[in-house]
Amino acid sequence: MTQRRVSDLMGGKTTLFDLDTLVIVSITAGLHIEMKVLAPDDSDMTPPRKPQKL
């Protein structure tokens, strides 16, 4: 990871990173990851994203 990317991450600019990158960096740093997926609120009218092929 470049120094620029590390600086962005340490500066809290997490929106610049994909979720998988954040998870990999966290695991590499020895952190424990927990994720919770919740149903959207009724007030959330954002259209769903198309699923990505793995």
RAFENQUI-V732590 format. One line per field, one symbol per residue. phi: phi as a letter, one per 30 degrees, with the letter a starting at -180 (. if undefined). psi: psi as a letter, one per 40 degrees, with the letter a starting at -180 (. if undefined). A space follows every 10 residues. Layout:
BEGIN
phi = ???
psi = ???
END
This chain:
BEGIN
phi = .ddddddddd diddddcded dddddddddi dccbbbccdd ddddcddddd dddc
psi = hidddddddd eefdeeiidd ddddddddee ihhhihhiii idehehiiih iih.
END
